[in-house]
């Protein structure tokens, strides 16, 4: 059976030249604004001129340690200007930074070190004890530890990043890399099994900035950007590095976790104009008694990704602040957002329209397009797709299919050309012979005034039939019973979609990236049934 034919290629911005280094590209873009503030972090500020100098010195320092072109270095740092210097310095030298989540375990880092065969680790002082545990577990020998902002005197085998930069001569020329050369790795979240090392090129962040940061978000030099999503996420990397540095904007970074209080502090102290968050974060902020007034902040635009934004959350946020939340979907594999609402064209409850430069198709299980209005597997075609998963041919072939990338999400295309999220492909439920989207039920549950979060999974009853079960987290101080929530859903959705069972939890299981792990809930129920 023939596969769907690709759409005609949309008109794209000019492609980068064949010989292209993304770090050098950013340095050149900002050469005329050396005194402009590039980063504000917990330790102070860094100008664009200082950033360029530190990138070149750090690149020279890496090479002086004997790290060679195309070798990997693990980047395990809290968000700071040192993160940006490390990442871009490695790119400038032709070394491949492997940016990893700071919330993982020593066991996770031991796996990533062995899998990536990193020759050095660039690590925040606060994370050094966890890294040392990973190194003790063995499996791979690391030649150098470069420590950012150490909290104590370093042992002999560790190098202070500031000292390395101070003693290293600036690298006069960047590595002669190609646009399609491996630039950096990001690990997938690993919500089902081991995380996958996703290999991106030097050109990929260029494309995300040119196709999304500039034309969709409309970022300008006078913007101040603040991302709750950290730099090690594909989403955060665009928000707090690729996008703002491509237009000469200023970035606010914070090392701590983005709690409502920590976020509000940066909103008020630094007055960011563009904020990048996720649905869970927006829900927590709106529920906080310390939510600032509109007059206290300078926001002109907000962005959401990671999971689909419930319409009720977006509408409440806009009513309070008078600011739109631009909800979109991206992925580690595509590096950033490819399907999105846009300023002045927001349809809450949908993920919006295809970003120009990306083609979207919804396919049935047989690979053919689905009829409009029916859920299908989402495939994307665009220039920012990753090259492969390192050392994993089977998964690479399953995800990267010719020019198309399989997302693993299910969507419905609406009559106006927008798309509505239906859940992960492996989370879809078939109830009474009809597909039910867990997300649709969850999005309805969170509309109830007492509900903070919800997750819906399929359970097999005594007759072997699939029934929906909802796990619900209530807002602090709120109470509601199971019967009331069932009735609430029945009033808003087709009768067969309401959850037959509801269990109240203090919290939902999530990945380190904040995504709900429905498979953990299914495992929990399966264990109960087996007892």
N, C-alpha and C positions, 0 to 999 in steps of 0.2 A: 504494500500500500504506500502511495506517495506521501511524503511529508509535506506540510504546508509550505507554500512558496514564500520566500522572504519578501517583505514590502520593499518598494523602491527606496533606495538610500536617500534619506533626507539631506538637505543642504547643511553642511557642517561649517564651523569656523575653520580657519586655515589650520592644517595639520602642522605639528611641530616638525622641524627639519629632521632628516634621518639621523644626524649626529646631534644628540640632545641630552642635556643633563638638567634634571628638574631643579636641583639646588642652584646651579648657575643661572637658570632661567629666572628664579625669584630674585637673586642678587641683582641681575641686570634690570629687572622691572623696577626695583626700588633704589637704584643708584642715585637718582635725583632727589631723594628725600632722606639723606643720612641722619638728620637730626630728629626725624619723626619717631614717635614711640611705636615700636613694633609690639612689645609684650609688657604687660603688667602682671607680675606674679607675687607670691607671698613674700619674696625677698626684695622686690623693687622693680625697676623698669629697665628695659633694654631698647636702645634705638636701632633703627634699621642699619645705620653705619656700624654700630657695635656688633649687631647680629652678623653682618657680612664678615667682619674681621674674625669673630669667634668661630664661624663656620669654617673659614679657611685654615685657621690655626688648629682647630680640632681635627680637620681632615689630615693636615700634616702630622699631627700627633699620632693618629691611628696608624698611618703608614710607617712612622718612625718606630712603632712597636712591633713592626713586622707583619701586621695584618695586610693581606694582599687583596688586590682587586677581585671582586665577586665572592670573596669569602663572607660568611655571615657573622654578625655580632648581635647578641641578644640585647634588646633595649627594654630594661625593666625599671622604669622611673615613674614617679608621680609627676603630674602635670606641672611644668615649670619652663622657664626659658631654656634651661639646660636640656630638657627633652628635645626641644626644637633644634638646638645647636647640635645635639648628638645625632638626631635623625638626618638633618640636612648636611651635617659634616660628613657622615658616612656616605650619603649619596654623592656629595662633591668628590670624595675620594674614590668612588666606584665600588665601595664596600656596601654590602647589603644588610641594612638594619632589619632585625626581626622584632617588631614591636609587640609586646605581650601585656596581657591584663595584669594589673598590680594586685588583684584580689584573689589570686589563685593560691594553691598549696605548693609546698616544696616538691611534692611528688609530681605535680603538673610541670613545674619548671625543670625538673630532672628529665622528664620526657621530652620537653621542647628543646633542651640543650642537646640531648642525644639525637633527636630527630633532625634538627637544623645543623648539627655539627658546628655550632658557633665557636669561633676562635677566641672571642673575648665577650665580656659582659659589661654593659654600661648600666649602672645600677644606682638608685637613690640610696643615700646612707641609711634611711629608715627601713629600707627593704633588704639591707645587707644580711641580717641574721637569717631571714627566710632563704635567701639565695645560698648562703653557706650550707644550710641543711640540704638543699638540692644537690650541691656539689658533693657532699658526703655520701649521698646515695649512689654516686658513681655512674658509670656508663659512658661518660665522655669527659675528656680532660680539656679544661679551659686554660688558655695561655695567660690571659690578662684580665684583671678586674679594674675597671675604671669607675670611681665612686663620685657621684655628684653630691655635694653638700654633706660630707660625712658628719655624723653626730658624735664621733669619738676619734681618738688617734688611730690611724690605720696601721694594720700589720704590714710587714715588708712586701707581701705579694700583691697588695692593693695599691692603686695609684689614685691620687686626688685629681679629679677632673680639672679643677682650677689650676693646679700646678702643671698638668700636662699642657693645657692651653697656653699658660704663661711661658713655658720653655720652648714651645714649638714655633718654628717659623711658618708664616702663612703659606699655604700651598698656592703657588702662583697661577697654575692652570688646573681646571677641574679635569677629572678623568674623561677621556674621549669616549663617553658612553653613547649608545644608540637609543633612539626613542623606544625601541622594542626590547632593549636589554633588561634583564631582571633588575629592578630598582630596590624593592623592599618586600618583606613578607608581613602578612597579618594572619593570625590564627583564627579560624572559625570558633564560634562559642562552645562547640562540643556539647550541645544539649542532648545529643544521642551518640555516645561513644567518644572516642579520642578526637581532639580537635585536629583540623586539617590545616597544613601550612599553605596558605594561599599566596601565590607568587604574582606580584604586580610589577609593571614596567615603569620606567621613568616617565613615559608619556601619559600614563593613566591618571595621575592627579591633575595634569594639565587639562585633560578632557573634562573631568568633573567640574573644575573651576570655570571652564569656558562654556559648558553646556548647562550648568545649574547655578553655581555661585553668582555669576555675573548676570545672566539673562533672566533667571527665574526669581532669585532672591533680590536681585538688583543691588548687590553690595557695592559700596563706594568708599573712597579714601577716608571720608569723614565718619564712617561707621566705627563703633566700638563693639566688638563681638565677644560674647561670653557663651561657652558651651558647657552644659552640665555633663554631656557625654564626653568621656576622656579621650585624650589624643590617641590611645592605643586602639580605640574603635575606628572602623572605617568611617563611620558617621562623624565622630569627633575630629578625626584627622582632617577632613574637609572643612568642618566648621571653624576650627581653631588654628589651622595652618594653611592648607592649600588655598582656601577661598579668600580669607582676609589678606594674606601676603600677596596674592595675585592682584590686589587692587590697592595695596598700601594702607590698609586699615589697621586699627589697633586691636589687640587681643588681650582679654583678661583671662588669666589661668589661675586655678587654685588646686592645691595638692589634696585637700580633704574631700571626703565624699559629699556629693551635692544634696545635702539635706535641705529642707525648706529654709531653715535659719541661715545656713551658709550661703545659699543662693540669694536670699533677700539682702544679706549684708553686701554682696558684690553689686547687686542692683542699685543699692542706695549709695554705696561708697564710690563706685566707678561709673555709674550711670550708663551702662551699655545700651546701645540702640537696637541690637539684634541678639535674641536669646535662643539657644538651641537646646531643646529638652526632649523628654519622652513621656508617654501617657502616664506612667506611674508617678513620675515627678510632678507633672501638672496636677494630678489628683491630690497628691500630698500637699502641694502648695495651697490649692484652693480650700483644703480642709484645715489649714493652719490658722489659728487665731491671730497670728502675727502677719498675715497677708498685707502687704503695703497697699496704700491707696494709689490710685492712678496718678495723682499729683506728685507722688514721691519718686517715680521712676521715669526714665527717658525712652522706654521701649517704643519702637516703631513697627516691629515685626517679630514674630516668634516662629520657630520651626519645630516640628515633632516627627520622630521616626523611631524605629525599633520595634514597635507594635502599632497596629491600627489605633487611631485616636477615636474614642467614643464621641459621638456627636454632642452629647450632653456636656462633656468636659470642655470641648471647644467653644460651645455656645456660652457657658458660664464664664469662661476666661474672657471672652470678647466683651460680654456685658460688663464685667468688672473693670477691665483695663482699656476697652475701646481699641484693642489690638487683635489682629487676626493671627491664628495659629495655622501655619502652612503645613498640613500633614502630607507625608509622602512615604514611599517605601524604597529602600535601597538594600544593599547586601554587601557582605565582605567580598563576595565574588565580583560584584560590579563596582565596588569601591564607594559609591554614594548613591544618591536618589535618582531613579529613572521614571518614576510614576508619581505625580504630585499635584496637589492643589497649588494655586499661585496667588500672589497678592491681587486683591480685587476680584478674584474668581475662586472663591472657597465654597465648596459644598460639603459641610460637615457631615460625617457619617460615610464619606467616600474617601478614597486615596487620590482622587483627582484624575488628571489626564496624563498621557505619555509626555515625558520631557522631550522637546525637539532634539533630534540626534539619536533617540532610542526608538526602536520598534518593539511593539508588544503583541504577543499572540496568546490566546487561551486555547488549550488543546485538550481533547478527550483522551481517554486511556489508549485509544488506537492511533494517537498522533494527529488526528484530524481536528480542524477548528470546531469549537462547540457553537451551537446556535446562540444568538444574543439572548441574554437573560438567564442562561444556564451557567453553573460554575464549571470552570476549567482550570487546568494547570497552567500557571503563568510562565511564559518564556520571554526572554529579553534579548534583543540584539543591539549592541552599541560598542563604541570604541574604547570604553574603560574596563572591559571584561578582563579578568585575570588570565594568566597564561595557563595555569594548571594548579593542581594540588601536588605539592612536592612528595615524590616517592609513593604516589597512590594513583596508579594508572586506572584502576577500576572506577574509583569515584570521579576522577577527572573525565573519563569518557561518558559517565552518566550525567554529569553536570554541564560540561562544555561540549555541546553538540554542533560541530561546524561553527557557524557564526552565531549560534544561539546559546544562551545560558538558561538552564532549567532552575527556576527559583525554589521549587518545593512548596510554593504557596498556591492556594486556589483563590480565584477571583471571579466576579461576575461583571460583565460589561453592561453599563446602563445605556438607555436610549440617547442620552446627551453625550455619549462618548467617554464619560467618567467610569471609574472602576471601583467596585466595592469588595472589600476583603471578605473571604469566606473561611479563612483558617488555613493552617498548614495542611498540605496534601495528606499527610499521615495522621491528621487529627479529625478529618471529616467523618461524620457518622451517618449511617444509613438506618433510619427509623421508619418502620412500616413501609419499607421499600423506597423511601424518599430520602435524598441527602439533606442533612441538617448541618448547618455551619455552627460549630461551638462558639465562634466569635459573635455571631448574631445574637445568640442567647445571652452570652456574657454582656454584650453591649446593652441589652435590654435590662438585665439585672442591675447594672450600675446606674441606671436612670433612677432607681429607687433612692429616696433621700437617705436611707440608713446604710446603704451598701457602699463600701469603699472599693473592693475588688471582687472579681468572680472568675472561676475557671470551670469549664464544663467538659466532661468526658463521657464516653459511652460505657455502659455496664451491661453485662449479659445477665438476664434474669433466669429464673428456674426453668423457663420454657426454652431457653437458648436464644431469646430475642434481645435485641439491643435497645436499651433505654438510656435516657440522658440523666446524668447526675451532676448537680452543681455544687461546687465548694465555694463558700461565700465568706469574705472577711468584712465585718461591719466597721463603720466609723466609730471612733471613740465615743462612748457614752450613749450609743444608739442601740435600740432593740427592735427586732421584728421576728415574727415566727414563720415557719415553713409554709403554712397555708397562705399567708398574706403574699409571700413572694411568688408562689405558684400562680395565684390569681392575678398578680401584677403582670406576669409574663403572658398569661393567657389573653389578657385584654389587649395586648400589643402585637402578638405574633399568632401565626396559624396554630390551632390547638395542639397539633401533634408535636410541636417544637418545645412545649414547656417542659422544664426538668421534672422527672418523676420523683427524684430524690434530691434533697438539699442537706448538706452538712456544713455547719459553721466552724471555721478555723480561725486561729489567731493570725496566721500568715500563710501565704501560698509558697510552695517550693519554686525557686527561681534559679536561673543561671547567674554567674557572676556579672553578666551584662544586664540583668534585670528582667529577662524574658521568663514567662511562666513555663515551668516544666510539667506539662500535662502528663507526660509518660510516667513521672514519679507518682502522680495521683492514681494512674491506672495500675502501676505496680503495687501500690499500697492496697488497693481494693482487691487485686488478685491474691495477695498474701492473706488478706482477711478471709476471702472465700475458701482458701485452701485449708484454713485452720479448722 
